[in-house]
Amino acid sequence: MNSEAVCDVSGALPLIVPTDPALVNVSDLMAACDGFVFTGARANIHPEHYNEEPTEAHGAFDEARDSVTMPLIRECVARGQPILSICRGFQELNVAMGGSLHPEIRDLPGRVNHRMPPDGTIEEKFEICQNVTFTKDGMFHRLMGAEVVRTNSLHGQGIKDKGDRIVIDGWADDGTPEAIYVDGAPGFTLGVQWHPEYKAAEDPVSRPLFEAFGQALVAWKSSDRTSRLKSA
């Protein structure tokens, strides 16, 4: 679904990157790609990245992916190379900037279960089922043209402590952070906890997000080409 969204809505060529540090490195990836979508995944970020010991509640891990995405995100933020972070990617963006995560949101007082239903059709799993309220006149409010939107919800973990320069710009009704960006970042650095890739071309909340990412890719490609010409 992410590839279709990037192709059909962002207007870009999607390339799936192997998250194995034995096969790829950050500098080569940044040179080869104009921007990155950090997708959702079943495996979670290892809690060593936010100085906590793993527990059963933290679930399964993908440490190979962590070793690629953590430095890649930090380099993209510093350089201004566009990134769109989704679900696990949303959590990666927060952790890469020094934040931490709750291993299980539904166990917190006053919170609801944000996890994907264990059974049902794909339509039922990705059902539009929650409100997300943005900061009035904030970045996401301006992007979406609405202060409150409806999204799906398919995650177990969530932000505990926000990372350095991370701005929480949208919340579910129970107070769970759902939309973030990096304050002062020179480029497009947005993250959402929901899954906008599902039916991105027709969903009124997903489409502007992927369109904005596509526009950021064009701007990056243009500026990068200009900088190369100046240095030649």
DOLODREN-498697 format. One record per residue (C-alpha): x, y, z; residue in three letters. Coordinates in steps of 0.2 Angstrom, whole numbers, plus 5000, padded with zeros to 4 digits. Each point is the difference from the previous one (the first is absolute). Last residue first. Layout:
residues N
<pt px="X" py="Y" pz="Z" type="ALA"/>
...
END
This chain:
residues 232
<pt px="5154" py="5109" pz="4949" type="ALA"/>
<pt px="4995" py="5006" pz="5018" type="SER"/>
<pt px="4986" py="5012" pz="4993" type="LYS"/>
<pt px="4993" py="4986" pz="4988" type="LEU"/>
<pt px="4999" py="4988" pz="5015" type="ARG"/>
<pt px="4991" py="5013" pz="5010" type="SER"/>
<pt px="4987" py="5003" pz="4987" type="THR"/>
<pt px="4997" py="4981" pz="4997" type="ARG"/>
<pt px="4997" py="4998" pz="5019" type="ASP"/>
<pt px="4988" py="5015" pz="5000" type="SER"/>
<pt px="4990" py="4993" pz="4986" type="SER"/>
<pt px="5000" py="4982" pz="5007" type="LYS"/>
<pt px="4995" py="5007" pz="5017" type="TRP"/>
<pt px="4986" py="5011" pz="4993" type="ALA"/>
<pt px="4993" py="4985" pz="4990" type="VAL"/>
<pt px="5001" py="4989" pz="5015" type="LEU"/>
<pt px="4991" py="5013" pz="5011" type="ALA"/>
<pt px="4986" py="5000" pz="4987" type="GLN"/>
<pt px="4999" py="4981" pz="5002" type="GLY"/>
<pt px="4999" py="5001" pz="5019" type="PHE"/>
<pt px="4986" py="5014" pz="4999" type="ALA"/>
<pt px="4990" py="4988" pz="4988" type="GLU"/>
<pt px="5003" py="4986" pz="5012" type="PHE"/>
<pt px="4993" py="5010" pz="5014" type="LEU"/>
<pt px="4986" py="5008" pz="4990" type="PRO"/>
<pt px="4994" py="4983" pz="4994" type="ARG"/>
<pt px="4999" py="4991" pz="5017" type="SER"/>
<pt px="4987" py="5012" pz="5009" type="VAL"/>
<pt px="4988" py="5000" pz="4985" type="PRO"/>
<pt px="5002" py="4982" pz="4997" type="ASP"/>
<pt px="4998" py="4996" pz="4981" type="GLU"/>
<pt px="5018" py="4999" pz="4994" type="ALA"/>
<pt px="5007" py="4994" pz="5017" type="ALA"/>
<pt px="4988" py="4984" pz="5001" type="LYS"/>
<pt px="5011" py="4994" pz="5014" type="TYR"/>
<pt px="5016" py="5009" pz="5000" type="GLU"/>
<pt px="4994" py="5012" pz="5013" type="PRO"/>
<pt px="5004" py="4987" pz="5014" type="HIS"/>
<pt px="4998" py="5009" pz="5017" type="TRP"/>
<pt px="5014" py="5006" pz="5011" type="GLN"/>
<pt px="5005" py="5014" pz="4989" type="VAL"/>
<pt px="5017" py="5008" pz="4997" type="GLY"/>
<pt px="5006" py="5015" pz="4990" type="LEU"/>
<pt px="5018" py="5005" pz="4996" type="THR"/>
<pt px="4999" py="5011" pz="4984" type="PHE"/>
<pt px="5016" py="5010" pz="5000" type="GLY"/>
<pt px="5011" py="5013" pz="5010" type="PRO"/>
<pt px="4995" py="4993" pz="5016" type="ALA"/>
<pt px="4996" py="5014" pz="5013" type="GLY"/>
<pt px="4988" py="4990" pz="5010" type="ASP"/>
<pt px="4998" py="4982" pz="4995" type="VAL"/>
<pt px="4983" py="4994" pz="4996" type="TYR"/>
<pt px="4987" py="4990" pz="5009" type="ILE"/>
<pt px="4982" py="4992" pz="4998" type="ALA"/>
<pt px="4991" py="4987" pz="5010" type="GLU"/>
<pt px="5004" py="5003" pz="5018" type="PRO"/>
<pt px="4988" py="4990" pz="5012" type="THR"/>
<pt px="4989" py="5012" pz="5010" type="GLY"/>
<pt px="4985" py="4989" pz="5000" type="ASP"/>
<pt px="4991" py="5010" pz="4986" type="ASP"/>
<pt px="5015" py="4997" pz="4989" type="ALA"/>
<pt px="5013" py="5013" pz="4999" type="TRP"/>
<pt px="5009" py="5011" pz="4987" type="GLY"/>
<pt px="5014" py="5013" pz="4999" type="ASP"/>
<pt px="5013" py="4992" pz="5012" type="ILE"/>
<pt px="5016" py="5010" pz="4996" type="VAL"/>
<pt px="5016" py="4990" pz="5001" type="ILE"/>
<pt px="5015" py="5012" pz="5002" type="ARG"/>
<pt px="5008" py="4987" pz="5012" type="ASP"/>
<pt px="4990" py="4985" pz="5001" type="GLY"/>
<pt px="4983" py="4998" pz="5008" type="LYS"/>
<pt px="4999" py="4989" pz="5016" type="ASP"/>
<pt px="4987" py="4986" pz="5000" type="LYS"/>
<pt px="4995" py="4999" pz="4981" type="ILE"/>
<pt px="4990" py="4985" pz="4995" type="GLY"/>
<pt px="4999" py="4982" pz="4999" type="GLN"/>
<pt px="4986" py="4988" pz="4995" type="GLY"/>
<pt px="4996" py="5007" pz="4983" type="HIS"/>
<pt px="4986" py="4998" pz="4987" type="LEU"/>
<pt px="4988" py="5015" pz="5001" type="SER"/>
<pt px="4991" py="5007" pz="4984" type="ASN"/>
<pt px="4997" py="5018" pz="4998" type="THR"/>
<pt px="4987" py="5014" pz="5002" type="ARG"/>
<pt px="5004" py="5018" pz="4999" type="VAL"/>
<pt px="4999" py="5015" pz="5012" type="VAL"/>
<pt px="5008" py="5017" pz="4998" type="GLU"/>
<pt px="4997" py="5000" pz="4981" type="ALA"/>
<pt px="5009" py="5006" pz="4984" type="GLY"/>
<pt px="5011" py="4985" pz="5001" type="MET"/>
<pt px="5017" py="5009" pz="4997" type="LEU"/>
<pt px="4995" py="5015" pz="5010" type="ARG"/>
<pt px="4993" py="4990" pz="5015" type="HIS"/>
<pt px="5016" py="4989" pz="4998" type="PHE"/>
<pt px="5012" py="5014" pz="5002" type="MET"/>
<pt px="4991" py="5009" pz="5014" type="GLY"/>
<pt px="4986" py="5013" pz="4998" type="ASP"/>
<pt px="4990" py="4991" pz="5014" type="LYS"/>
<pt px="5011" py="4985" pz="5006" type="THR"/>
<pt px="4992" py="4985" pz="4992" type="PHE"/>
<pt px="4987" py="4988" pz="5007" type="THR"/>
<pt px="5000" py="4982" pz="4994" type="VAL"/>
<pt px="4983" py="4991" pz="5001" type="ASN"/>
<pt px="4999" py="4981" pz="4999" type="GLN"/>
<pt px="4992" py="4986" pz="4990" type="CYS"/>
<pt px="5004" py="5000" pz="4982" type="ILE"/>
<pt px="5001" py="4982" pz="4997" type="GLU"/>
<pt px="5017" py="4992" pz="4995" type="PHE"/>
<pt px="4997" py="4983" pz="5008" type="LYS"/>
<pt px="4981" py="5000" pz="4995" type="GLU"/>
<pt px="5005" py="5004" pz="4982" type="GLU"/>
<pt px="5014" py="4987" pz="5000" type="ILE"/>
<pt px="4987" py="4987" pz="5005" type="THR"/>
<pt px="4998" py="4994" pz="5018" type="GLY"/>
<pt px="5010" py="4993" pz="5015" type="ASP"/>
<pt px="5013" py="5007" pz="5012" type="PRO"/>
<pt px="4993" py="5018" pz="4999" type="PRO"/>
<pt px="5014" py="5012" pz="4998" type="MET"/>
<pt px="5006" py="5007" pz="5017" type="ARG"/>
<pt px="4995" py="5018" pz="5006" type="HIS"/>
<pt px="4992" py="4993" pz="5016" type="ASN"/>
<pt px="4995" py="5014" pz="5011" type="VAL"/>
<pt px="5009" py="5012" pz="5012" type="ARG"/>
<pt px="4993" py="5006" pz="5016" type="GLY"/>
<pt px="5013" py="4992" pz="5011" type="PRO"/>
<pt px="5014" py="4992" pz="4989" type="LEU"/>
<pt px="4999" py="4981" pz="4996" type="ASP"/>
<pt px="4993" py="5004" pz="4982" type="ARG"/>
<pt px="5015" py="5009" pz="4996" type="ILE"/>
<pt px="5012" py="4985" pz="5001" type="GLU"/>
<pt px="5019" py="5002" pz="4999" type="PRO"/>
<pt px="4999" py="5019" pz="5004" type="HIS"/>
<pt px="5014" py="5008" pz="4990" type="LEU"/>
<pt px="5015" py="5011" pz="5002" type="SER"/>
<pt px="5007" py="5016" pz="4992" type="GLY"/>
<pt px="5018" py="5004" pz="4995" type="GLY"/>
<pt px="4998" py="5006" pz="4982" type="MET"/>
<pt px="5002" py="4983" pz="4993" type="ALA"/>
<pt px="4987" py="4994" pz="5012" type="VAL"/>
<pt px="4987" py="5012" pz="4994" type="ASN"/>
<pt px="5003" py="4997" pz="4982" type="LEU"/>
<pt px="5000" py="4981" pz="5003" type="GLU"/>
<pt px="4983" py="5001" pz="5008" type="GLN"/>
<pt px="4993" py="5009" pz="4985" type="PHE"/>
<pt px="5009" py="4987" pz="4989" type="GLY"/>
<pt px="4991" py="4986" pz="5010" type="ARG"/>
<pt px="4984" py="5009" pz="4996" type="CYS"/>
<pt px="5005" py="5010" pz="4984" type="ILE"/>
<pt px="5014" py="5012" pz="4998" type="SER"/>
<pt px="5001" py="5011" pz="4985" type="LEU"/>
<pt px="5018" py="5006" pz="4996" type="ILE"/>
<pt px="5006" py="5014" pz="4989" type="PRO"/>
<pt px="5019" py="5004" pz="5000" type="GLN"/>
<pt px="5003" py="5015" pz="5011" type="GLY"/>
<pt px="5019" py="4996" pz="5003" type="ARG"/>
<pt px="4998" py="4999" pz="5019" type="ALA"/>
<pt px="4983" py="4991" pz="5000" type="VAL"/>
<pt px="5006" py="4988" pz="4986" type="CYS"/>
<pt px="5016" py="4996" pz="5010" type="GLU"/>
<pt px="4990" py="4996" pz="5016" type="ARG"/>
<pt px="4988" py="4989" pz="4991" type="ILE"/>
<pt px="5013" py="4990" pz="4991" type="LEU"/>
<pt px="5010" py="4998" pz="5017" type="PRO"/>
<pt px="4984" py="4992" pz="5008" type="MET"/>
<pt px="4994" py="4991" pz="4984" type="THR"/>
<pt px="5014" py="4989" pz="4996" type="VAL"/>
<pt px="5005" py="4993" pz="5017" type="SER"/>
<pt px="4982" py="4999" pz="5005" type="ASP"/>
<pt px="4996" py="4989" pz="4985" type="ARG"/>
<pt px="5013" py="4988" pz="5005" type="ALA"/>
<pt px="4993" py="5000" pz="5018" type="GLU"/>
<pt px="4983" py="4994" pz="4995" type="ASP"/>
<pt px="4991" py="4997" pz="5016" type="PHE"/>
<pt px="4986" py="4989" pz="5007" type="ALA"/>
<pt px="4989" py="5006" pz="5014" type="GLY"/>
<pt px="5004" py="5015" pz="5012" type="HIS"/>
<pt px="4987" py="4992" pz="5012" type="ALA"/>
<pt px="5011" py="4985" pz="5003" type="GLU"/>
<pt px="5013" py="5012" pz="5007" type="THR"/>
<pt px="5016" py="5008" pz="4992" type="PRO"/>
<pt px="5010" py="5011" pz="5011" type="GLU"/>
<pt px="4999" py="5019" pz="4998" type="GLU"/>
<pt px="5013" py="5012" pz="4994" type="ASN"/>
<pt px="4990" py="5008" pz="4985" type="TYR"/>
<pt px="5009" py="4990" pz="4986" type="HIS"/>
<pt px="5002" py="4985" pz="5012" type="GLU"/>
<pt px="4981" py="4999" pz="4998" type="PRO"/>
<pt px="5002" py="4990" pz="4984" type="HIS"/>
<pt px="4988" py="5008" pz="4987" type="ILE"/>
<pt px="4985" py="4989" pz="4997" type="ASN"/>
<pt px="4996" py="4986" pz="4988" type="ALA"/>
<pt px="4983" py="5000" pz="4991" type="ARG"/>
<pt px="5005" py="5014" pz="4988" type="ALA"/>
<pt px="4994" py="5017" pz="4995" type="GLY"/>
<pt px="5010" py="5010" pz="4987" type="THR"/>
<pt px="5014" py="5012" pz="5000" type="PHE"/>
<pt px="4997" py="5009" pz="4983" type="VAL"/>
<pt px="5016" py="5008" pz="4993" type="PHE"/>
<pt px="5006" py="5014" pz="4989" type="GLY"/>
<pt px="5010" py="5004" pz="4984" type="ASP"/>
<pt px="5008" py="4983" pz="5000" type="CYS"/>
<pt px="5017" py="4994" pz="4993" type="ALA"/>
<pt px="5012" py="5012" pz="5009" type="ALA"/>
<pt px="4990" py="4998" pz="5017" type="MET"/>
<pt px="5001" py="4981" pz="4998" type="LEU"/>
<pt px="5018" py="5000" pz="4997" type="ASP"/>
<pt px="5004" py="5012" pz="5015" type="SER"/>
<pt px="4989" py="4989" pz="5011" type="VAL"/>
<pt px="5007" py="4983" pz="4997" type="ASN"/>
<pt px="4993" py="4985" pz="4991" type="VAL"/>
<pt px="5002" py="4981" pz="4999" type="LEU"/>
<pt px="5009" py="4995" pz="5017" type="ALA"/>
<pt px="4989" py="5013" pz="5009" type="PRO"/>
<pt px="4985" py="4991" pz="4995" type="ASP"/>
<pt px="4983" py="5009" pz="4998" type="THR"/>
<pt px="4999" py="4996" pz="4982" type="PRO"/>
<pt px="4993" py="5015" pz="4990" type="VAL"/>
<pt px="4984" py="4999" pz="4990" type="ILE"/>
<pt px="5000" py="5013" pz="4986" type="LEU"/>
<pt px="4985" py="5010" pz="4996" type="PRO"/>
<pt px="5001" py="5012" pz="4985" type="LEU"/>
<pt px="4991" py="5016" pz="5004" type="ALA"/>
<pt px="4984" py="5008" pz="4996" type="GLY"/>
<pt px="4996" py="5003" pz="5018" type="SER"/>
<pt px="4982" py="4993" pz="4997" type="VAL"/>
<pt px="5001" py="4986" pz="4988" type="ASP"/>
<pt px="5018" py="4994" pz="5003" type="CYS"/>
<pt px="5003" py="5004" pz="5018" type="VAL"/>
<pt px="4982" py="4994" pz="5004" type="ALA"/>
<pt px="5003" py="4984" pz="4990" type="GLU"/>
<pt px="5016" py="4996" pz="5008" type="SER"/>
<pt px="4993" py="5003" pz="5018" type="ASN"/>
<pt px="4986" py="4988" pz="4996" type="MET"/>
END
